């Protein structure tokens, strides 16, 4: 059984503020008494990663429990500006008594997390919206590697008799006054339509090198997009992740990488228009890699934003037809009735309806075009966008016939136009029949 989260991220992939089941504001307590909380992944300590996660889901008050005074200053240092100034409490151990003290003024539910772990945002989102008390659980109800528990004042007061027990060690044997809701990882849908892939939810406690590698792989899996063209899916990712890893500890922001893509685009267009095709291809090969870095950097450092999403996708939407036009302009050589010019006109004619049909999958059918049939996913591997066009141009230039790239991308764009039109019609009819059948059953 799968649960679809409703939803912890917006349509562009960036977080939204979640409400709690009680309608009250959320308070978060992060247990940072484990020294591994200061381990770094993708430029941030695990403590700061969890801080950013709960801030971006709507935490209004955050307390951090550290084990000694030396950790107080470290817990207060952050690479990125925060939305909430956390309250840092020093305690030898994060016991129920300490948790109760730091949560005393909480206006609503309290979410307890261990700061040395990587938590799946989908699990935290479900806990956030669940009625207290609630806890996360692994497959078949087993304990998670790191505890995640939602309580309120009533359930917090009825937990266990020994107030000196560490809260994280007692989550499996809690004796609440009311039944605890268990949110199992295997009940959460692994599919992410924004990323066009499925990644099984996980919670990884980072305690050694092996678990750190597992946490790193899990974050990489979440950050990389799935179904893409053959270049973007199979060639670019190693380079993109390598660059992202270099940039993560630096002050470089995802939007700055997007601005670099704007500059590269502005440089490439006149190169193609003036016939400097090899130079234009080289610029686009670099841009093809950096185009994937901004999104990965944003997701891995929890800096997604609506503005960044609009900048990234808006640039891609506008750049491609201009690139096609610049290439066609050069090949037409001033003759508006040449084969190259006519091919360029057809390419522009099919490009824009293609973009519209692509968006209609979600608008009218409810899911992305990659979520329907295997044929849709296969065709997307040869999507007539920048990467495939540059690959065609590279091959055509090797054969000293650049016009073949223009004719090839025009034919592929026209094919995608008719393919999408037929698929939209077929899936629309299928869904209409399914709705009619449901109506008859009622």
C-alpha positions in Angstrom: 0.0 0.0 0.0 1.3 3.5 -0.8 0.5 6.9 0.6 0.7 9.9 -1.6 2.0 12.9 0.5 -0.1 16.0 0.0 2.6 17.3 -0.7 5.8 18.4 1.0 7.0 20.1 -2.1 5.4 22.4 -4.6 5.0 21.8 -8.3 8.4 23.1 -9.1 10.1 20.9 -6.5 10.7 23.5 -3.8 9.3 23.2 -0.3 6.0 24.6 0.9 4.8 25.3 4.5 2.9 22.3 5.9 0.1 22.6 8.4 -0.2 20.3 11.4 -3.2 18.0 12.1 -4.0 20.1 15.2 -3.8 23.3 13.2 -1.2 24.6 15.7 2.3 25.7 14.9 5.1 23.0 14.9 8.0 22.9 17.3 11.0 20.8 16.5 13.6 19.4 18.9 16.8 18.2 17.3 18.9 15.8 19.4 22.5 16.7 18.5 24.2 14.9 21.5 25.7 12.4 19.0 29.1 13.8 17.8 28.3 12.6 14.3 25.8 15.5 14.0 28.8 17.6 13.0 29.7 15.3 10.1 29.5 17.1 6.7 27.6 16.0 3.6 27.6 18.2 0.5 29.0 21.2 2.3 26.7 21.1 5.4 26.8 19.4 8.7 24.0 16.9 9.3 22.7 19.2 12.0 22.3 22.1 9.7 20.8 19.9 7.0 18.0 18.9 9.4 17.7 22.5 10.6 17.1 23.6 7.0 14.7 20.8 6.4 12.4 21.6 9.3 12.6 25.3 8.7 11.5 25.0 5.2 8.5 22.8 6.2 7.3 25.5 8.6 8.9 25.0 12.0 8.3 28.2 14.1 10.5 27.1 17.1 13.5 24.9 17.1 15.6 23.6 20.0 18.9 21.9 19.7 20.1 19.7 22.5 24.0 19.4 22.7 26.0 17.4 25.1 28.5 20.1 26.4 29.3 23.8 26.3 31.9 23.2 23.6 29.2 22.1 21.2 27.0 25.1 21.8 29.0 27.4 19.6 29.4 24.8 16.9 25.6 24.1 16.9 25.0 27.9 16.4 27.3 28.2 13.3 25.6 27.9 10.0 26.7 28.1 6.4 23.4 29.4 5.2 21.1 32.0 6.7 18.3 30.4 8.7 14.7 31.3 9.0 14.5 30.5 12.8 17.0 31.3 15.5 17.3 28.0 17.4 17.4 27.6 21.1 20.5 25.7 22.1 20.3 23.6 25.3 23.2 21.8 26.9 22.5 18.5 28.5 24.6 15.4 29.0 21.9 13.3 27.5 18.6 14.0 25.6 16.3 12.4 28.1 12.5 12.7 28.3 12.9 15.2 31.1 15.1 17.4 28.9 12.7 17.1 26.0 9.8 18.0 28.3 11.6 21.1 29.6 12.6 22.5 26.1 9.1 21.7 24.8 7.2 23.3 27.8 6.2 26.4 25.9 5.3 24.6 22.6 1.9 25.9 21.4 1.2 22.7 19.5 2.9 19.4 18.4 6.6 18.7 18.9 8.6 16.8 16.4 11.7 14.9 17.8 14.5 14.1 15.4 18.1 12.9 15.8 20.5 15.4 14.2 23.1 12.9 13.0 20.7 11.3 10.5 19.5 12.0 7.0 15.7 11.9 7.0 13.6 11.5 3.9 11.5 14.7 3.5 8.4 12.6 2.5 8.5 10.8 5.9 8.9 14.0 7.8 6.1 15.6 5.8 3.7 12.8 6.7 4.7 12.9 10.4 4.2 16.7 10.3 0.6 16.3 9.1 -0.2 13.3 11.4 -2.1 13.6 14.6 0.1 13.2 17.7 1.4 10.9 18.9 3.0 9.4 15.8 6.3 7.8 14.9 8.2 6.7 11.8 8.9 3.1 11.3 10.9 1.0 8.9 9.8 -1.9 6.7 7.4 -4.3 8.5 7.1 -1.9 11.4 10.8 -2.3 12.4 12.6 0.6 14.1 14.2 3.3 11.9 18.0 3.7 12.0 17.3 7.1 13.7 14.1 7.8 15.7 11.5 10.2 14.4 8.6 11.0 16.8 5.7 13.4 16.9 4.2 14.2 20.4 2.0 16.8 22.0 1.8 17.8 25.7 -0.7 15.1 26.5 1.3 12.2 25.0 4.6 13.7 26.2 3.4 13.6 29.8 2.2 10.0 29.4 5.3 8.5 27.8 7.3 6.5 30.3 7.8 6.6 34.0 11.6 7.0 33.9 12.1 10.5 32.8 15.9 9.9 32.6 15.5 7.5 29.7 16.9 8.8 26.4 13.9 9.6 24.2 15.4 8.0 21.1 16.1 4.7 22.8 12.5 4.3 24.1 10.4 5.0 21.0 9.8 1.3 20.4 8.4 0.6 23.8 6.4 3.8 24.5 3.3 3.5 26.6 1.2 6.4 25.4 -2.2 7.2 26.8 -3.5 7.0 23.2 -2.6 4.8 20.3 0.5 5.8 18.4 0.2 6.1 14.7 3.0 4.4 12.9 4.1 5.7 9.5 6.0 3.0 7.7 8.5 3.8 5.0 7.2 1.0 2.8 3.7 2.7 2.8 5.1 5.9 1.3 5.0 6.2 -2.5 8.6 6.0 -3.9 7.5 7.8 -7.1 8.5 11.5 -7.5 6.8 13.0 -10.5 8.8 16.2 -10.3 12.0 14.2 -10.7 10.6 11.6 -13.1 11.9 8.7 -11.0 11.2 6.4 -8.1 13.4 6.5 -5.0 12.5 4.4 -2.0 12.2 6.6 1.2 14.9 6.0 3.7 16.3 7.2 7.0 20.1 6.8 7.4 21.8 7.3 10.7 25.4 8.4 10.0 27.7 6.7 12.5 30.6 5.4 10.4 32.1 5.6 6.9 29.8 3.0 5.5 26.6 4.7 6.7 28.0 8.1 5.5 28.4 6.6 2.0 24.9 5.2 2.1 23.6 8.7 3.1 25.6 10.3 0.3 24.2 7.8 -2.3 20.6 8.4 -1.0 20.9 12.2 -1.3 22.4 11.8 -4.8 19.5 9.5 -5.8 17.0 12.2 -4.6 18.8 15.0 -6.3 19.3 13.5 -9.8 16.4 13.5 -12.3 15.3 10.3 -13.8 13.9 9.8 -17.3 15.8 12.2 -19.5 17.4 12.3 -23.0 20.2 9.9 -23.5 22.9 12.5 -23.0 21.3 14.1 -19.9 20.6 10.7 -18.3 23.7 8.6 -19.1 26.6 11.0 -19.9 26.2 14.2 -17.9 25.4 13.0 -14.3 28.9 12.0 -13.3 30.3 15.4 -14.4 27.3 17.3 -12.8 27.7 15.6 -9.5 31.5 16.1 -9.5 31.1 19.8 -10.1 28.3 20.0 -7.5 30.5 18.4 -4.9 33.2 21.0 -5.6 30.7 23.9 -5.4 28.7 22.7 -2.3 31.3 23.9 0.3 31.8 27.2 -1.5 29.7 30.4 -1.4 28.4 29.7 -5.0 24.6 29.7 -5.1 22.4 27.7 -7.5 21.1 30.9 -9.0 24.6 32.0 -9.8 25.1 28.8 -11.7 21.9 29.6 -13.6 23.2 33.1 -14.4 26.3 31.5 -15.8 24.0 29.5 -18.1 22.5 32.7 -19.2 25.9 34.1 -20.1 26.9 30.9 -22.0 23.6 31.0 -23.9 24.2 34.6 -24.9 27.7 33.7 -26.1 26.6 30.6 -28.0 23.8 32.3 -30.1 26.0 34.7 -32.1 28.5 31.9 -32.6 25.9 29.7 -34.3 24.5 32.7 -36.3 27.9 33.7 -37.6 28.9 30.2 -38.7 31.3 29.4 -35.8 29.5 26.1 -35.3 32.4 24.2 -33.6 32.8 27.0 -31.1 29.0 27.1 -30.5 29.0 23.3 -30.0 31.8 23.6 -27.4 29.9 26.3 -25.4 26.8 24.1 -25.4 28.7 21.0 -24.3 29.8 23.0 -21.2 26.3 24.5 -20.8 24.8 21.0 -21.0 26.7 20.0 -17.9 26.3 23.3 -15.9 22.6 23.2 -16.7 22.2 20.2 -14.4 24.5 21.6 -11.7 22.2 24.4 -10.5 19.3 22.0 -9.8 21.5 19.4 -8.1 23.3 22.1 -6.0 19.9 23.5 -4.9 18.5 20.1 -3.9 21.6 18.8 -2.2 22.0 22.0 -0.1 18.3 22.5 0.4 18.2 25.8 -1.4 15.4 25.2 -3.9 13.3 28.2 -4.6 10.4 29.2 -6.9 12.5 31.9 -8.4 15.3 29.5 -9.2 12.9 27.0 -10.7 11.4 29.7 -13.0 14.9 31.0 -14.0 16.2 27.5 -14.9 13.2 26.3 -16.8 12.3 29.7 -18.3 15.8 30.0 -19.7 15.7 26.5 -21.3 12.3 27.3 -22.9 13.4 30.5 -24.5 17.0 29.5 -25.4 16.2 26.5 -27.6 14.1 28.2 -30.2 16.6 31.0 -30.4 19.4 28.5 -30.9 17.4 26.8 -33.7 16.8 30.2 -35.3 20.5 31.2 -35.1 21.6 27.9 -36.7 18.9 28.2 -39.4 19.9 31.8 -40.1 23.5 30.8 -40.8 22.5 27.8 -43.0 20.0 29.9 -45.0 22.8 32.3 -45.9 20.3 35.2 -46.5 17.9 33.2 -48.7 14.5 33.1 -47.0 13.2 30.4 -49.4 16.1 28.0 -49.1 15.7 24.5 -47.8 17.4 25.5 -44.6 15.1 28.5 -44.1 12.0 26.4 -44.8 13.2 23.7 -42.4 13.8 26.4 -39.8 10.3 27.7 -40.2 8.8 24.3 -39.7 11.0 23.7 -36.7 9.6 26.9 -35.0 6.1 25.9 -36.0 6.3 22.5 -34.3 8.4 23.6 -31.3 5.8 25.7 -29.5 2.8 23.3 -29.8 5.2 20.6 -28.6 5.8 22.6 -25.4 2.1 23.1 -25.0 1.3 19.4 -25.5 4.0 18.5 -23.0 2.4 20.6 -20.3 -1.1 19.2 -21.1 -0.1 15.8 -19.8 -0.2 17.2 -16.2 -2.8 19.8 -16.8 -5.5 17.5 -18.2 -4.3 14.0 -17.3 -3.0 14.7 -13.9 0.6 13.2 -14.3 3.7 13.9 -16.4 4.2 12.4 -19.8 6.8 10.0 -18.4 4.3 8.4 -16.0 2.1 6.7 -18.6 3.5 4.1 -20.8 6.9 2.6 -21.5 6.7 4.0 -25.1 6.5 7.6 -23.6 9.6 7.0 -21.5 11.5 5.5 -24.5 10.6 8.4 -26.8 11.7 10.9 -24.1 15.2 9.5 -24.4 15.4 11.2 -27.8 13.5 14.4 -26.8 14.3 17.1 -29.4 15.9 19.5 -27.0 19.3 21.0 -26.6 21.3 17.9 -25.8 20.0 15.9 -28.7 20.4 18.8 -31.1 24.0 19.4 -30.0 24.7 15.7 -30.5 23.2 15.8 -34.0 25.2 19.0 -34.8 28.4 17.3 -33.6 27.8 14.2 -35.8 26.8 16.4 -38.7 29.9 18.6 -38.4 32.1 15.5 -38.4 30.6 14.6 -41.8 30.9 18.3 -42.9 27.1 18.5 -43.5 25.7 20.8 -40.8 22.4 21.1 -42.6 21.7 17.5 -41.7 21.5 18.5 -38.0 18.8 21.1 -38.8 16.8 18.7 -41.0 17.2 16.0 -38.3 16.0 18.1 -35.4 13.1 19.4 -37.5 12.0 15.9 -38.4 12.3 14.8 -34.8 10.4 17.8 -33.4 7.6 17.1 -36.0 7.5 13.5 -35.0 7.2 14.4 -31.3 4.3 16.8 -32.1 2.2 14.1 -33.7 3.3 11.4 -31.2 2.2 13.6 -28.2 -1.0 14.6 -29.9 -1.9 10.9 -30.5 -0.9 9.9 -27.0 -2.9 12.8 -25.4 -5.9 11.7 -27.3 -5.5 8.0 -26.4 -4.9 8.6 -22.7 -7.7 11.2 -22.5 -10.2 8.7 -24.0 -8.9 6.0 -21.6 -9.4 8.2 -18.6 -12.8 9.3 -19.8 -13.9 5.7 -20.1 -12.6 4.9 -16.6 -14.6 7.9 -15.2 -17.7 6.7 -17.0 -17.2 3.2 -15.6 -16.9 4.6 -12.0 -20.0 6.7 -12.5 -22.0 3.7 -13.6 -20.8 1.7 -10.5 -22.1 4.4 -8.3 
